[in-house]
């Protein structure tokens, strides 16, 4: 297989994360998602959960600049051993880690604004997986064992956080179709069949 970097952005509750896992199995590719955040979280001396909360905050550009200046000083030398956690500093740490991983081998990157990090990479293919709102609520309720109202509340909270993060680091909406090569509504579909469909078409693309 030729080199490829597949980025998958997805709506929470769509099943996109499961499709990414299945696609990785079918193509023999490593899938990088939430797990890779543990190493980055340690760099900032924080939990993954707290890290995700910080990323969901709106960026205060002046505050971020002041923190950067205080951390590195006027001449660019680090003055503290632990970097200050802001939405942007966390994004840059993730981007650096993902580029290093992608340099080693083909892979699938779930979320993390991967479509933006690898937007100019000729080996990258960007996917967006979505599902209808009611289907997402039902899936979240089943997965978390909560009622529909609680599932909807959780979905809206996570959606808002992801929307804010992408807006912070890309200055665009994660729903902007120009960010992706392929957008797929997988409502009611068998996720293994979705992954197989994607795998077949990706193989064809790599053979060209």
C-alpha positions in Angstrom: 0.0 0.0 0.0 1.2 3.5 -0.9 1.5 6.1 1.9 -1.8 7.5 3.1 -3.0 9.6 6.0 -6.7 9.3 6.6 -8.3 12.0 8.8 -11.8 11.3 10.1 -13.9 14.0 11.6 -17.2 12.9 12.9 -20.3 14.0 14.8 -20.5 12.7 18.4 -22.9 9.7 18.4 -22.7 9.1 14.7 -20.6 5.9 15.0 -17.7 7.5 13.2 -15.2 6.4 15.8 -16.3 2.8 15.4 -16.0 3.1 11.6 -12.5 4.4 12.1 -11.5 1.4 14.2 -13.0 -1.0 11.7 -11.4 0.8 8.7 -8.1 0.5 10.5 -8.5 -3.2 10.8 -9.5 -3.6 7.1 -6.6 -1.5 5.8 -4.0 -2.7 8.4 -3.5 0.9 9.6 -2.9 2.3 13.1 -5.8 4.4 14.4 -4.9 7.5 16.5 -7.6 8.9 18.6 -8.1 9.7 22.3 -5.5 7.3 23.4 -2.6 9.4 22.1 -3.7 12.3 24.3 -2.4 10.6 27.4 1.2 11.3 26.5 0.4 14.9 25.7 -1.6 15.3 28.8 1.4 14.3 30.9 3.5 17.0 29.2 1.0 19.5 30.6 0.6 17.7 34.0 -3.1 17.3 33.5 -5.7 14.6 32.9 -7.1 13.8 29.4 -10.5 14.9 30.6 -9.2 18.3 31.8 -7.3 18.7 28.6 -10.5 18.2 26.5 -12.2 20.8 28.7 -9.5 23.3 28.0 -9.6 22.7 24.3 -13.3 23.4 24.3 -12.8 26.9 25.7 -13.0 29.9 23.5 -9.6 31.4 22.7 -8.6 34.7 24.3 -5.9 35.7 21.8 -4.4 38.5 24.0 -4.3 36.2 27.0 -2.7 33.4 25.0 -0.1 35.7 23.6 0.8 36.9 27.1 1.1 33.4 28.4 3.4 32.5 25.5 5.5 35.5 26.1 5.8 34.8 29.8 6.7 31.2 29.2 9.3 31.7 26.5 10.5 35.2 27.2 11.4 37.9 24.8 14.3 36.0 23.3 12.4 32.8 22.8 14.0 30.7 25.6 11.7 28.6 27.8 11.5 29.9 31.3 9.3 27.1 32.7 9.5 23.3 32.6 5.8 22.8 32.2 4.0 24.5 29.2 0.9 26.5 30.0 -2.3 24.7 28.9 -4.4 26.8 26.5 -6.5 25.7 23.5 -3.8 26.7 21.1 -0.8 25.3 23.0 -2.6 21.9 23.3 -3.5 22.0 19.6 0.2 22.7 18.6 1.3 19.8 20.9 -1.2 17.5 19.3 -0.3 18.6 15.8 3.4 18.1 16.4 2.8 14.6 17.8 0.5 13.6 14.9 3.0 14.8 12.2 5.7 12.8 13.8 3.5 9.7 13.8 2.4 10.2 10.2 6.0 10.6 9.1 6.7 7.0 10.2 3.8 5.2 8.5 0.3 5.4 7.0 -2.4 5.9 9.7 -5.9 7.0 10.5 -6.4 10.1 12.7 -9.7 10.6 14.4 -10.7 14.1 15.3 -7.9 16.4 16.6 -8.5 18.8 13.6 -6.5 16.4 11.5 -8.1 17.7 8.3 -6.4 21.1 9.1 -3.1 19.7 10.3 -2.6 17.7 7.1 -4.5 20.1 4.8 -1.5 20.5 2.4 -0.3 16.9 2.6 -0.6 15.2 -0.8 -0.9 11.8 0.9 -3.9 12.9 3.0 -7.6 11.9 2.5 -10.1 13.8 4.7 -13.5 12.2 5.6 -16.4 13.6 7.6 -19.0 11.1 9.0 -22.3 12.3 10.2 -25.7 11.0 11.2 -29.2 12.3 11.8 -29.8 13.9 15.2 -32.4 11.4 16.5 -30.1 8.5 15.5 -27.2 10.0 17.3 -29.3 10.6 20.5 -30.5 7.0 20.4 -26.9 5.7 20.0 -25.5 7.8 22.8 -28.4 6.8 25.1 -27.7 3.1 24.5 -23.9 3.5 24.9 -24.0 5.5 28.1 -27.1 3.8 29.5 -29.0 7.1 30.0 -32.4 8.4 28.8 -32.8 10.4 25.6 -32.9 13.8 27.4 -29.6 13.2 29.1 -28.1 11.8 25.9 -29.2 14.9 24.0 -27.7 17.2 26.6 -24.4 15.3 26.5 -24.4 15.4 22.7 -25.0 19.1 22.5 -22.2 19.8 25.1 -19.6 17.7 23.2 -20.7 19.1 19.8 -20.3 22.6 21.2 -16.8 21.9 22.5 -15.7 20.3 19.3 -17.1 23.2 17.3 -15.3 25.7 19.4 -12.0 23.8 19.2 -12.1 23.6 15.4 -13.1 27.3 15.2 -10.2 28.3 17.5 -7.5 26.5 15.5 -8.7 26.6 11.9 -10.9 29.8 11.9 -13.5 27.8 10.0 -16.4 25.5 10.8 -15.9 21.8 11.1 -19.1 21.5 8.9 -17.4 23.4 6.0 -17.5 20.8 3.3 -14.4 22.3 1.7 -12.4 20.7 4.5 -13.1 17.2 3.3 -12.8 14.9 0.3 -15.7 12.8 1.3 -18.8 13.4 3.5 -21.0 10.4 4.4 -24.3 10.3 6.3 -24.2 6.8 7.9 -27.6 7.0 9.6 -29.1 3.5 9.9 -26.2 1.8 8.1 -24.2 -1.2 9.2 -20.9 0.2 10.4 -18.9 -2.7 9.2 -20.4 -2.2 5.7 -19.6 1.5 5.9 -16.0 0.7 6.8 -15.8 -1.9 4.0 -17.1 0.6 1.4 -14.5 3.1 2.5 -11.7 0.5 2.5 -12.6 -0.6 -1.1 -12.6 2.9 -2.4 -9.4 3.9 -0.6 -7.6 0.8 -2.0 -8.7 1.9 -5.5 -7.4 5.4 -4.9 -4.0 4.1 -3.8 -3.7 1.8 -6.9 -4.1 4.8 -9.3 
